[in-house]
Amino acid sequence: MERRQLLQLVLIHTVWLVGSGQLHYSVPEESQHGTFVGRIAQDLGLELDELVPRMFRMVSKDPGDYFEVNMQNGILFVNSRIDREELCAQNPICIIHLEMIVDKPLKIFHAEIEIRDINDNVPIFPAKEQQLFIVESRLPGSYFPLEGASDADIGSNGLLTYLLSPNDYFQLHEEKHGVLRKSLALVLQNSLDREKSPAHHLLLTATDGGQPALSGTVQLEIIVLDANDNVPMFNQFVYELSVLENVTKGTSILTVTAYDLDEGTNKEILYSFSNMVPSHLRDIFSIDSNTGEIKMKGEIDFEDINQFELQIEAADLGSHSLVGHCKVLIQVLDVNDNTPQLSVSSLSVPVLENSPLGTVVALISVSDRDAGINGQVSCSLWPLGLPFKLVSTFRNYYSLFLAETLDREHVAEYRLIVTVQDQGVPSLSSSNSLVVPVGDVNDNIPTFAQPSYTVFVKENNPPGAHIFTVSAFDPDVAENSLISYWLDEKLWPLSSYISVHSESGKLYALQPLDYEELKLLEFQVSAKDAGVPSLCGNVTVQVFVLDENDNAPAVSREEEAPILVVTPVAAGHMVSKIHAVDADSGYNAWLRYELHEGSGRYWRVGHYSGEISTTHALEEAEGIGSSTTLLVIVKDHGKPVMSATVTLSISFIPSTQAVQADAHLLRMGKNPKPLADSTNIYLIIAICSVSSLFLLAIIVYVALRCQSQFKDDAIYGPGTATLVCASEVGSWSYSQRHSRNLGCVAGESGIKNDLMVFSPNIPVFAVNAGAGNAKEVIPNSSGEVSHLESLRSFSLTVVCSFLI
């Protein structure tokens, strides 16, 4: 019957292992080193040649390296001696749990190795000799308890049978308690006679059920006593009770009671622990010798020992004390006093931000020493909303895997708290922190702060001058954010004009820029990171060259020819006009004409027209046969001012000489040149007046059209000219190579004036300001500078006025 129950237990355990999805092997204890256990690589479905590359490793949760795997043939073998009794004590099933872990991809396998018991332990009695004191008056059929033997083996190897040496007085009685436990007693068969036989010597043999069987013996010495005839008897032969493991010291757990039919001192009873109770149990329990009350003296722990057995004696106070016996079985009940534990067996970090969903980040194992519901645990992840999930993959094993996509630029590191909690009341829990850094991949393009930059550089800069710095940002890290810069020369070569520092992004002008040759440089700067593959971003840079006053006015050479004036002439008569140009632009090209001091009190020059005219009327008597020299200075409005000079030689001819000269020319067949004939003068004046009126009408019409056009352009955007009237405007001053839209506004009334068209120098703008938001600086009639809103960087200024 006992063997059948043990076989059923083993079959149930085997069926459970098969259904649990893990490998199961068995090996007898005390096996030698190298003993074959199983072909574990083959059973796991792993190829032999992938064990080393995939970093196959085996981890045991039990102390000691009892097993090892041959990496060449995948065989699991015994590595060191295994003592089942030392490892599992009296547990019927002795299991060693193994974990096999491989990488690429990360997987974990489980195996259980059952350690089979062999009959390697001899039954042992507590002592080599036992003494029993029996009163001769005891009646046949009386029981005398004996302490049985113990066998560290289990199953049939630990199943003991007893044999008593043949005698006429005693017979061995066995009473079973459970599968393996037995209570032994000697039963008196015949009355004792102390005078005939004061002592009896018997041999008790205990034999186990192993093959071959092992046995142990004890010598029984029975001393026959005289007198006291009644032995104290307990109410129960066996007391059974349950005690919580957290019971406090001093707590009373049981009171045993015995009675004696004798009278007087033979009836008085003292209680005590039997000599068979080991000393460590005496440190845990105590018994009151007078009342039989059993109290807690020490502490108990369900996880260490969950059952105790105490032998209690009740001895009377007769002259030959008689002793009664009972047994107390104490079952320890579990309480939730062990905090669940968790450990991270494998952590694969950092996790690349482009890792696929389902990537295993960590393997976590949990455990709880408590039993039943107190040992049932669950695992959770905090905080919520993280891109990770925790899933149970096996009994008390969890996998932490990636559930959502990662972005290192959004979150570079995750701090997780894994909590394990049991189901006890109150529930206990513990936590472990995990730091999961996110690995960077090159998924961000270098980006500039704005799509384009506008840079203003004055001409005549020194070679190699730093003109601007571009900067791009890449939110990646390490080499993925290491940016280098270069110029995109696909449109036209820039290497002779501009260079960029590959690391700092600084732009340098390689040679002096000349506004008169180049007004705008437009190019692209590219920024490339050092990732693999590298990513690139571009930005457009517009470099506007600002004009400097580096060109002096140039006077036409024909102005040096002598000038003949026919006298008399009226005041204000124009005798000549100076033509000068300036290669600069804007105010740097706006010219002013002045007479040098001491050039004569009869002459004046139009400051902006360059016209030489008289200030007084000149009679024939004053100028006949005489001549004069005028020195005219032409200045621009730049800073510093640059100038040029022109010398004019004026000769005076009386009108009579002019007539004679004309007649002489007629006689010679040549047309005379009208110099200062009064009739011609009047005719010229009349023609000029009519022309002036006609031109004035045209100018007014154009001015009105320009004003309308200016208003329209101011509404709809850049690209039109700005019109300003100046008080004095002279001859053309044109320094631009580009066509301009021209227009004028009516100025001072009076005589016809020429138009001076100039493109003003680009004023001082805020560096890198947008071209569409620039402020333009132009002078007013008093020579001061006024600010006008310009709708374009290169807007034109047309100035018109009439000379007095």
C-alpha atoms as one frame of an Amber mdcrd trajectory, in Angstrom:
protein
   0.000   0.000   0.000   2.815   2.439   0.884   4.719   1.696  -2.289   1.569
   2.189  -4.359   1.010   5.663  -2.875   4.634   6.600  -3.501   4.375   5.400
  -7.123   1.229   7.496  -7.671   3.003  10.564  -6.295   5.933  10.064  -8.662
   3.595   9.560 -11.655   1.645  12.739 -10.855   4.887  14.737 -10.628   6.096
  13.302 -13.958   2.834  14.198 -15.730   3.035  17.743 -14.336   6.575  18.165
 -15.626   5.598  17.003 -19.112   2.746  19.494 -19.243   4.845  22.384 -17.982
   6.848  22.699 -21.214  10.332  22.183 -19.778  12.971  19.444 -20.061  13.139
  16.820 -17.377  16.049  14.521 -16.630  16.887  12.259 -13.734  20.150  11.013
 -12.322  20.931   8.962  -9.222  22.682  10.656  -6.378  26.377  10.033  -5.725
  26.961   9.719  -9.493  30.574  10.075 -10.546  31.960  13.056 -12.438  31.158
  12.774 -16.147  28.017  10.695 -15.723  25.730  11.183 -18.746  22.496  13.059
 -17.965  21.011  13.940 -21.376  21.585  15.396 -24.837  20.373  18.813 -23.869
  21.365  20.662 -27.086  19.437  18.152 -29.178  16.449  18.261 -26.813  16.368
  22.073 -26.978  16.541  22.078 -30.767  19.921  23.819 -30.867  22.651  23.027
 -33.372  26.028  22.109 -31.907  27.893  24.680 -34.000  25.714  27.539 -32.669
  26.297  26.904 -28.961  29.463  29.007 -28.781  28.434  31.836 -31.203  25.124
  32.265 -29.410  26.922  32.314 -26.029  25.137  29.259 -24.629  25.333  29.360
 -20.844  23.718  27.446 -18.024  22.635  28.921 -14.689  21.506  26.930 -11.636
  19.381  28.457  -8.918  20.748  25.910  -6.436  24.176  26.374  -4.878  26.975
  24.283  -6.314  28.002  23.434  -9.836  26.565  19.941  -9.943  26.160  19.819
 -13.725  28.025  20.993 -16.791  27.400  20.998 -20.572  29.995  19.802 -23.059
  30.043  22.569 -25.675  31.458  20.163 -28.277  28.707  17.529 -28.255  25.885
  19.260 -26.301  25.757  16.549 -23.604  24.729  17.425 -20.037  26.883  15.538
 -17.526  27.510  15.373 -13.771  30.213  17.773 -12.692  30.444  17.189  -8.943
  29.164  14.852  -6.251  25.472  15.137  -5.370  24.178  14.110  -1.967  20.399
  14.016  -2.206  19.962  13.989   1.571  22.176  17.060   1.957  20.407  18.842
  -0.881  16.753  18.009  -0.251  16.632  16.344   3.194  13.418  14.287   3.490
  11.554  15.823   0.566  10.146  13.014  -1.569  11.043  14.796  -4.802  14.485
  16.384  -5.163  14.736  18.711  -8.146  17.603  20.914  -9.383  16.392  23.758
 -11.635  18.591  24.819 -14.522  18.287  27.796 -16.882  19.856  27.720 -20.339
  20.304  31.112 -21.981  21.330  31.841 -25.565  21.710  35.184 -27.342  21.049
  36.401 -30.902  18.125  36.250 -30.339  17.882  36.104 -26.588  16.037  32.991
 -25.398  15.812  31.150 -22.115  15.092  27.445 -21.599  14.321  25.586 -18.414
  15.250  22.116 -17.307  14.656  20.142 -14.135  16.918  17.346 -13.051  15.487
  14.916 -10.552  18.013  13.468  -8.148  17.041   9.854  -7.534  17.658   8.389
  -4.175  19.951   5.411  -3.708  20.184   3.331  -0.589  23.337   4.887   0.797
  22.239   5.554   4.376  22.101   2.972   7.158  19.180   3.105   9.625  20.449
   4.773  12.792  19.011   4.679  16.305  19.433   7.725  18.566  21.686   5.721
  20.904  23.454   2.438  20.851  21.693   1.381  24.064  18.267   2.089  25.552
  17.211   1.389  29.112  13.653   0.650  30.187  12.546   0.462  33.785   9.510
  -1.785  34.200   7.830  -2.539  37.468   7.323  -6.184  38.047   3.730  -5.573
  38.835   2.907  -4.488  35.299   0.313  -6.650  33.757   0.767  -8.550  30.494
  -0.301  -6.418  27.553   1.358  -3.266  28.902   3.009  -1.030  26.338   6.499
   0.451  26.664   7.386   3.014  23.955  10.673   2.703  22.126  12.501   5.273
  20.019  12.745   4.007  16.475  15.559   4.380  14.005  15.845   7.033  11.293
  16.981   6.632   7.678  18.007   9.659   5.610  16.904   7.924   2.416  13.414
   8.257   1.016  10.869   5.924  -0.492  11.539   2.269  -0.171  15.136   3.026
   0.778  13.864   4.762   3.896  11.026   2.344   4.672  12.112   0.542   7.851
  11.089  -2.801   9.274  11.987  -3.868  12.789  12.935  -7.240  14.260  13.244
  -8.034  17.959  15.477 -10.809  19.155  13.509 -13.876  20.416  12.485 -13.838
  24.152   9.694 -15.038  26.426   8.478 -11.739  27.859   8.307  -9.054  25.177
   6.906  -8.653  21.726   7.519  -5.700  19.343   4.490  -3.616  18.395   4.518
  -1.221  15.390   1.929   1.523  14.753   2.007   3.471  11.467   1.614   7.258
  11.166   1.608   8.282   7.526   3.669   6.586   4.835   7.036   6.264   6.535
   6.452   7.088  10.226   6.069   4.320  12.786   5.681   4.261  16.540   7.413
   1.358  18.329   6.563  -0.195  21.664   7.361  -3.302  23.624   4.310  -5.284
  24.683   4.629  -7.377  27.822   3.557 -10.946  27.090   4.137 -12.574  30.477
   4.384 -11.260  34.031   7.807 -10.242  35.231   9.525 -11.562  38.305  12.273
  -9.303  39.515  13.611 -11.947  41.892  13.885 -14.443  39.068  15.146 -12.091
  36.301  16.009  -8.536  37.444  17.069  -7.551  33.895  16.490  -8.569  30.298
  18.800  -7.819  27.312  17.253  -7.647  23.849  18.540  -6.706  20.393  16.320
  -4.497  18.160  17.226  -4.484  14.465  15.949  -1.911  11.903  16.224  -2.859
   8.195  15.412  -0.546   5.231  13.759  -1.565   1.951  16.705  -0.796  -0.312
  18.505  -3.152  -2.620  20.703  -4.303  -1.069  19.049  -3.709   2.315  20.941
  -1.927   5.075  20.279  -2.369   8.796  21.083  -0.895  12.184  20.708  -2.215
  15.754  20.218  -1.017  19.311  20.706  -2.863  22.599  17.653  -2.814  24.861
  18.305  -3.205  28.593  15.091  -3.841  30.540  15.431  -3.384  34.272  12.599
  -4.853  36.349  11.456  -2.654  39.233   9.499  -3.517  42.265   6.553  -1.673
  43.954   4.558   1.078  42.186   2.022  -0.808  40.141   0.173   1.876  38.093
   1.739   3.941  35.388   0.513   7.508  34.707  -1.665   7.545  31.583  -2.276
  10.495  29.199  -5.699  11.413  27.914  -4.346  10.967  24.390  -1.511   8.926
  23.162  -0.904  11.468  20.318  -1.671  15.212  20.462  -1.886  17.115  17.202
  -2.070  20.913  16.863  -1.259  23.756  14.417   0.760  26.872  15.261   1.338
  30.004  13.180   4.976  30.590  12.427   4.826  34.125  13.850   3.691  32.964
  17.294   5.440  35.018  19.973   7.658  33.794  22.755   5.823  32.784  25.925
   2.623  31.844  24.122   0.935  28.721  25.509   0.163  26.300  22.690  -0.992
  23.114  24.475  -1.518  21.509  27.890  -1.100  17.736  28.195  -2.819  15.853
  31.028  -1.995  12.472  32.583  -3.602  10.550  35.490  -2.397   7.799  37.894
  -4.695   5.302  39.743  -2.276   4.960  42.591  -2.626   6.815  45.863  -0.412
   9.182  47.701   2.944  10.088  46.250   2.586   7.343  43.653  -0.253   9.426
  42.168   1.582  12.723  41.976   2.904  13.400  38.452   5.727  15.452  37.009
   5.815  16.294  33.268   8.982  16.544  31.200  10.404  16.116  27.748  11.662
  12.650  26.958  15.366  12.076  26.582  14.606  11.449  22.914  13.741  15.148
  22.372  16.814  16.811  20.841  18.357  19.835  22.469  17.431  22.301  19.715
  13.742  21.550  20.299  14.185  22.243  24.000  15.361  25.734  22.952  12.104
  26.279  21.056   9.538  24.699  23.424   9.196  24.465  27.194   6.875  22.401
  29.418   5.631  23.167  32.905   6.559  20.162  35.061   3.508  20.570  37.329
   0.740  21.511  34.868   1.953  19.986  31.579   1.521  23.357  29.805   3.700
  23.666  26.686   4.846  27.197  25.763   6.921  28.855  23.060  10.453  29.430
  24.241  12.017  30.384  20.920  10.990  31.275  17.372   9.855  29.017  14.560
   9.997  29.534  10.795   7.753  27.669   8.381  10.355  28.014   5.645  12.935
  26.181   7.777  10.894  23.496   9.602   7.152  23.105   9.165   6.560  20.179
  11.562   7.773  19.251  15.070   7.430  16.052  17.118   7.782  16.126  20.929
   7.949  13.066  23.238   6.365  13.897  26.610   6.762  11.866  29.812   4.588
  11.864  32.910   6.427  10.348  35.909   4.808   9.659  39.287   6.558  10.280
  42.593   6.486   6.718  43.832   9.500   5.058  45.328  10.027   3.471  41.984
   8.682   6.129  39.692   6.553   4.983  36.813   6.519   6.933  33.580   3.730
   7.418  31.064   4.402   8.588  27.500   2.632  10.593  24.812   3.542  12.275
  21.544   2.829  15.867  20.486   2.774  16.605  16.707   3.002  20.343  15.940
   2.164  21.547  12.426   3.570  25.021  11.612   1.256  27.232   9.528   2.665
  29.680   7.037   2.133  33.415   7.360   3.065  36.008   4.772   6.361  37.043
   6.350   8.689  36.780   3.360   8.975  39.611   0.891   8.983  38.428  -2.722
  12.310  38.847  -4.469  13.148  39.621  -8.082  16.366  39.564 -10.029  17.337
  40.614 -13.542  19.113  37.683 -15.158  19.799  39.405 -18.476  19.665  43.089
 -19.503  20.360  44.079 -23.122  21.091  47.822 -23.195  21.286  50.313 -24.759
  18.215  49.760 -26.925  18.618  51.356 -30.356  15.848  53.802 -31.186  15.098
  51.901 -34.411  14.784  48.541 -32.641  11.795  46.496 -33.904   8.768  45.978
 -31.713   9.022  42.860 -29.603  12.752  43.244 -28.896  13.526  41.609 -25.525
  15.184  44.116 -23.221  15.493  42.116 -19.992  14.698  38.740 -18.414  13.373
  38.896 -14.858  12.907  36.056 -12.355  10.803  36.328  -9.181  10.512  34.136
  -6.088   8.756  33.977  -2.698   9.723  31.598   0.102   6.184  31.532   1.468
   3.735  28.768   0.580   0.253  28.682  -0.870  -1.362  31.984  -1.690   1.375
  33.771   0.258   3.890  32.519  -2.296   1.845  33.387  -5.386   3.328  36.522
  -6.955   2.563  38.916  -9.796   4.877  41.360 -11.536   4.064  44.902 -12.723
   5.804  47.827 -14.397   5.786  51.504 -13.358   5.290  54.225 -14.487   2.447
  53.573 -16.868   2.611  54.742 -20.462   6.164  53.558 -21.097   6.990  51.928
 -24.447   7.717  48.623 -22.687   5.602  45.676 -21.569   6.182  42.960 -19.003
   4.888  39.500 -19.938   5.090  36.229 -18.037   6.938  33.690 -20.170   7.220
  30.820 -17.652   6.482  30.065 -14.029   7.982  32.998 -12.074   9.788  34.285
 -15.161   9.008  37.501 -17.024  10.274  39.154 -20.203  10.530  42.923 -20.624
  10.095  43.708 -24.320   9.685  46.768 -26.536   6.009  47.572 -27.232   6.260
  50.989 -28.945   8.753  52.734 -31.179  11.520  54.780 -29.551  12.853  58.249
 -30.314  16.103  59.113 -28.557  15.716  62.811 -29.380  12.406  62.781 -27.475
  13.454  60.548 -24.551  17.101  59.520 -24.207  16.716  57.272 -21.169  13.934
  55.422 -19.390  13.882  54.650 -15.684  11.613  51.721 -14.930  10.511  50.266
 -11.628   9.605  46.573 -11.678   7.445  45.559  -8.708   6.709  42.006  -7.557
   3.783  41.491  -5.159   2.422  38.383  -3.461  -1.227  37.515  -2.820  -0.949
  37.287   0.942  -2.884  39.360   3.486  -1.411  41.843   4.023   0.327  41.756
   0.671   4.118  42.176   0.529   6.091  43.572  -2.379   9.553  44.594  -3.472
  10.864  46.654  -6.368  13.898  46.938  -8.544  14.914  49.888 -10.699  16.046
  49.455 -14.274  17.736  52.119 -16.370  17.217  51.593 -20.098  19.251  54.041
 -22.203  18.154  54.567 -25.796  20.896  54.168 -28.405  21.126  56.822 -31.093
  20.795  56.221 -34.827  21.384  58.812 -37.503  17.760  59.792 -38.235  17.934
  63.601 -38.119  19.072  65.895 -40.930  21.299  68.861 -39.961  19.018  71.926
 -39.886  19.863  75.616 -40.164  18.113  78.230 -38.039  16.518  79.834 -41.117
  16.121  78.834 -44.767  18.346  81.636 -46.081  20.769  84.297 -44.864  21.376
  87.793 -46.197  24.866  89.211 -45.622  26.122  92.719 -46.415  29.860  93.182
 -47.042  31.623  96.407 -47.903  33.752  96.305 -50.991  37.542  96.412 -50.822
  37.556  94.007 -47.901  40.930  92.517 -46.976  41.580  89.027 -48.454  40.483
  86.243 -46.098  38.124  88.476 -44.116  35.492  86.689 -42.042  32.113  87.858
 -43.334  29.564  85.544 -41.691  29.072  82.282 -39.794  26.448  79.679 -40.607
  25.473  77.144 -38.017  23.389  73.984 -38.317  21.946  71.879 -35.531  21.605
  68.086 -35.433  19.729  66.627 -32.432  21.561  63.302 -32.776  24.608  62.552
 -30.609  28.242  61.530 -31.077  29.336  61.149 -34.687  25.713  61.379 -35.826
  25.698  65.051 -34.735  29.243  65.913 -35.875  28.630  68.447 -38.666  30.941
  69.542 -41.481  30.245  72.383 -43.915  31.073  72.891 -47.580  30.020  75.079
 -50.496  27.737  73.724 -53.184  29.391  74.788 -56.473  26.920  73.154 -58.829
  25.636  76.502 -60.173  28.994  78.244 -60.657  32.446  77.991 -59.085  32.927
  79.923 -55.859  36.394  78.806 -54.886  37.949  82.115 -55.980  35.473  84.255
 -54.027  34.194  82.478 -50.908  35.367  79.657 -48.675  33.792  78.014 -45.638
  35.550  76.445 -42.680  34.438  72.812 -42.601  34.157  72.658 -38.806  33.088
  76.127 -37.635  30.927  77.183 -40.597  32.734  80.525 -40.876  32.527  82.159
 -44.309  35.601  83.999 -45.630  36.009  86.338 -48.599  39.110  85.068 -50.377
  39.737  88.279 -52.356  38.679  91.923 -52.172  35.190  92.382 -53.556  34.514
  95.167 -56.065  31.024  96.590 -56.058  31.510  97.939 -59.579  32.147  94.399
 -60.836  30.050  92.186 -58.537  27.077  93.263 -56.509  25.570  89.967 -55.385
  26.914  86.517 -54.563  24.242  83.849 -54.054  25.254  80.310 -53.139  24.347
  77.328 -51.002  26.160  76.004 -47.949  25.660  72.324 -47.167  25.917  70.737
 -43.719  26.575  67.003 -43.478  26.753  64.873 -40.345  29.220  62.034 -39.785
  26.623  59.298 -39.358  26.369  56.173 -41.485  24.700  56.822 -43.797  25.311
  60.551 -43.519  22.493  63.104 -43.858  22.780  66.549 -45.422  20.949  69.902
 -45.144  21.335  73.111 -47.216  20.913  76.849 -46.709  21.002  79.696 -49.230
  23.361  82.630 -48.534  23.055  85.972 -50.347  26.097  88.241 -50.035  25.369
  91.839 -51.085  28.446  93.957 -51.821  28.138  97.492 -50.420  29.625 100.376
 -52.366  32.565 102.342 -50.970  33.716 105.737 -52.265  36.780 104.386 -54.050
  36.376 106.128 -57.454  37.112 109.795 -58.072  34.925 111.807 -60.494  36.098
 111.679 -64.123  35.704 114.747 -66.384  35.267 114.437 -70.134  38.431 115.569
 -71.974  36.504 117.790 -74.406  35.918 120.225 -71.604  39.561 121.387 -71.921
  38.942 123.046 -75.385  38.940 126.910 -75.347  35.587 128.624 -74.976  34.761
 131.696 -77.142  32.283 134.178 -75.745  30.797 136.945 -77.972  30.307 140.160
 -76.078  28.266 141.839 -74.928  26.431 139.095 -72.949  23.696 139.426 -70.373
  23.897 138.266 -66.794  23.122 134.586 -66.394  24.318 133.665 -69.867  25.555
 130.022 -69.975  28.836 129.727 -71.734  29.634 126.040 -71.180  28.740 122.883
 -69.306  31.040 120.407 -67.591  30.380 116.694 -68.041  31.660 114.410 -65.251
  30.835 110.882 -64.125  31.695 108.761 -61.093  32.066 104.959 -61.263  30.641
 104.631 -57.742  26.959 104.425 -56.916  24.444 106.375 -54.894  25.756 109.278
 -52.882  29.269 108.253 -53.724  28.426 109.102 -57.358  26.378 112.273 -56.662
  28.585 115.099 -57.942  28.864 118.764 -56.928  30.630 121.455 -58.979  32.446
 124.360 -57.360  34.598 127.234 -58.613  37.993 127.512 -57.096  38.471 130.660
 -55.053  39.927 133.455 -57.136  38.525 132.160 -60.408  36.677 135.428 -61.051
  33.770 137.355 -59.758  31.900 137.301 -63.082  31.299 133.563 -63.190  29.375
 130.927 -61.408  28.849 127.181 -61.833  25.697 125.193 -61.178  26.450 123.046
 -58.150  24.700 120.011 -59.578  24.349 120.879 -63.258  27.952 121.818 -64.048
  26.781 124.764 -66.188  29.161 127.764 -66.379  27.271 131.094 -66.608  27.909
 134.780 -66.044  26.950 136.602 -62.908  27.066 140.091 -64.491  26.437 141.539
 -67.932  29.663 141.879 -69.912  30.115 144.778 -72.365  32.262 144.646 -75.438
  34.712 147.082 -73.958  35.285 144.840 -71.015  36.034 141.606 -72.792  37.497
 142.473 -76.207  40.826 140.893 -76.710  40.866 139.556 -73.196  40.622 135.980
 -71.815  40.310 134.284 -68.453  40.902 130.887 -66.904  38.451 129.106 -64.583
  39.329 126.218 -62.237  36.299 124.027 -61.488  36.393 121.386 -58.744  34.132
 118.328 -59.086  33.397 116.575 -55.772  31.306 113.511 -54.897  29.270 113.076
 -51.712  31.151 110.052 -50.418  33.115 109.764 -47.223  35.877 110.632 -47.569
  35.117 113.042 -50.370  36.927 112.415 -53.643  37.344 115.159 -56.272  38.685
 116.081 -59.695  39.538 119.447 -61.276  39.017 120.877 -64.717  40.510 124.084
 -66.138  38.433 126.154 -68.560  39.970 128.814 -70.840  37.469 131.527 -71.859
  38.205 134.101 -74.601  36.031 137.187 -75.275  35.253 138.260 -78.887  33.447
 141.548 -79.694  30.328 141.212 -81.811  31.850 143.254 -84.741  34.676 140.805
 -85.016  32.207 138.015 -84.980  30.301 139.599 -87.935  33.507 140.091 -89.876
  34.466 136.588 -89.161  31.137 135.365 -90.465  31.442 137.448 -93.656  34.915
 136.097 -94.177  33.585 132.630 -93.808  30.819 133.358 -96.342  33.308 134.627
 -98.872  35.233 131.458 -98.401  32.115 129.406 -98.989  31.659 128.384 -95.310
  28.663 128.836 -93.067  29.362 131.194 -90.249  29.031 129.968 -86.684  26.419
 131.928 -84.752  28.152 133.063 -81.640  26.261 135.771 -79.816  24.034 137.363
 -82.385  21.204 139.026 -80.539  18.657 137.799 -83.077  19.851 134.252 -82.709
  19.878 134.616 -78.956  16.284 135.734 -78.927  15.381 132.925 -81.269  17.154
 130.435 -79.052  15.413 131.829 -76.010  12.060 131.506 -77.700  12.747 127.950
 -78.796  14.002 127.043 -75.329  10.945 128.562 -73.724   8.582 126.569 -75.929
  10.660 123.458 -75.400  10.744 124.059 -71.683   6.966 124.392 -71.542   6.596
 121.198 -73.596   9.168 119.402 -71.475   7.523 120.695 -68.314   4.214 119.212
 -69.391   5.885 115.875 -70.108   7.693 115.945 -66.766   4.501 116.701 -64.854
   2.741 113.874 -66.692   5.582 111.437 -65.955   5.760 112.570 -62.321   2.074
 111.911 -61.854   2.466 108.490 -63.421   5.490 107.760 -61.212   3.627 108.848
 -58.118   0.741 106.526 -59.005   3.148 103.702 -59.783   5.006 104.281 -56.496
   1.781 104.022 -54.528   0.849 100.802 -56.315   4.281  99.295 -55.686   4.230
 100.307 -52.070   1.077  98.287 -51.730   2.004  95.196 -53.726   5.653  94.710
 -52.812   9.283  95.374 -53.744  10.855  96.050 -57.085   9.992  99.720 -57.874
  12.012 102.946 -57.838  11.808 105.628 -55.152  11.362 109.168 -56.518  12.859
 112.214 -54.760  13.153 115.780 -56.042  16.362 117.673 -55.371  16.759 121.448
 -55.471  19.621 121.396 -57.900  20.333 118.604 -60.330  22.772 118.836 -63.113
  24.112 116.603 -65.823  23.749 112.851 -65.978  25.741 110.877 -63.423  25.390
 107.227 -64.227  27.506 104.512 -62.710  25.293 101.407 -62.868  25.507  98.727
 -65.515  21.913  97.679 -65.051  18.794  99.249 -66.550  16.570 101.249 -64.224
  12.972 102.462 -64.362  13.121 106.241 -64.476  10.636 108.841 -63.267  10.571
 112.293 -61.710   8.436 114.581 -59.590   7.910 118.303 -60.318  10.406 120.488
 -58.460  11.049 124.168 -58.435   9.354 126.105 -61.187  11.446 127.946 -63.703
  13.890 126.927 -66.355  14.292 123.437 -67.871  16.615 121.094 -66.040  18.452
 117.918 -66.950  17.800 114.668 -65.079  20.405 113.092 -62.851  19.781 109.378
 -62.299  21.838 107.551 -59.720  21.535 104.296 -57.795  22.364 105.169 -54.225
  24.895 103.155 -52.337  23.399 100.381 -50.242  23.058 102.127 -46.882  24.058
 100.689 -43.544  21.636  97.863 -42.946  21.351  95.602 -39.969  23.686  92.749
 -40.817  21.826  89.607 -41.937  18.540  91.490 -42.036  16.119  90.425 -44.725
  16.436  92.345 -47.955  12.755  93.051 -47.990  12.863  94.852 -44.657  15.829
  97.211 -45.330  15.907 100.988 -44.655  17.313 103.227 -47.393  19.136 106.504
 -46.707  18.889 109.455 -49.234  19.664 113.164 -48.799  17.072 115.913 -48.826
  17.395 119.351 -50.372  19.341 120.684 -47.405  22.004 117.996 -47.657  20.815
 116.130 -44.554  19.982 112.444 -44.554  16.429 111.217 -44.294  15.231 107.613
 -43.945  12.669 106.237 -46.391  11.112 102.822 -46.282  12.444 100.788 -49.225
  10.619  97.809 -50.596  13.727  96.340 -52.190  17.477  96.306 -51.508  18.327
  97.755 -54.932  15.493 100.304 -55.370  16.294 103.250 -57.650  16.205 106.932
 -56.714  15.324 109.383 -59.420  15.968 113.035 -58.625  14.729 115.826 -60.812
  14.519 119.587 -60.448  14.630 122.737 -62.515  17.564 125.099 -62.456  16.867
 128.700 -61.635
